[in-house]
Amino acid sequence: MRGLLRKKWLIILIGVLILIAAVIFGAFPGSPLNKTLKPVGGIAAPVQRLVKSSGNTLSDFWAAITDGIAIRNENEELKAEIAELQYQLTQSEEALIRYEELQDAFHIRDTFSNYDIYGAAVLSREADEWFSVIRIALGNSDGVMLEAGDSYAVVDVRMNLIGRVIEIDTNESKVLPLTHEGFVVSGKVNAVNGAGVTVSGDAALKNDGLCLVTGIDPDVVLEEGTEIVTSGDGGLFPQGIPIGTIESVDYSDPLNITATLRPYTDIADLNDVFVMIPFSVIEEQTELRESGDLTPTYESDDSGETDS
């Protein structure tokens, strides 16, 4: 009796499983079981809807995962492209700025027609308490020589004075900036018959980016903001190169009136400089070079003597 009962339950279980399998397969479009299951459609429909719903949910879940991975990868690629474009844009802007600066520099030749102008990139700035020079990419290999006792004025793109060349090597030169305590230049107030002064570097003022102004006539009144330019005395620096403006004046000693000057050029911002070499020097060096009498001199006197 018990065996018969077990067989009945086994038959019922097998029938239910077959029915469930048929319902599941009948849920697929075009399944041949659709017609067979029509008599039990009322019972099969809920099961089929459940199967379809579960299948759709699993499909949507998997699609969401794969789409999320694809979107993340695409975002990473876009970020990389944006970073590259930003880099290129930055480089292009810097190149454009330098191009415009070099274009503007042509007016230096127009203003100083007796000088040849050599452009050079700034390589480095060496500075400490006792020494400071600017290294630039201009040397003997560029056809520039420096004889003992000579020096050349160095200006920025706006024709403001930076300093003077003190040493020329094969591929580079060293420039003594006007804030260095060894630098001295004859200047004057930028006016017709402007009063003459002497501008020099000063160890105490250098850290503030200032120069010392001496040789001021007691009868001359210097005001804050007065522009000082090179006087041309001595021939090393041509006349009229802007140096800077007066920042303060000390009249406490009538016999030794001094002032401070803030140069127009900020050395920290320099990318390119321009060396001014008189045509007469170039012609003389060319003749000596052709005759074999010109020997490059790699160091000139930087003792601080004025050009006047």
Secondary structure, 3 states (H helix, E strand, C coil): CHHHHHHHHHHHHHHHHHHHHHHHHHCCCCCCHHHHCHHHHHHHHHHHHHHHHHHHHHHHHHHHHHHHHHHHHHHHHHHHHHHHHHHHHHHHHHHHHHHHHHHHCHHHHHHCCCEEEEEEEEEEEEECCCCEEEEECCCHHHCCCCCCCCCCEEECCCCCEEEEEEEECCCCEEEEECCCCCCEEEEEECCCCCCEEEEECCHHHHCCCCEEEECCCCCCCCCCCCEEEECCCCCCCCCCCEEEEEEEEECCCCCCCEEEEEECCCHHHCCEEEEEEEHHHHHHHHHHHHHCCCCCCCCCCCCCCCCC
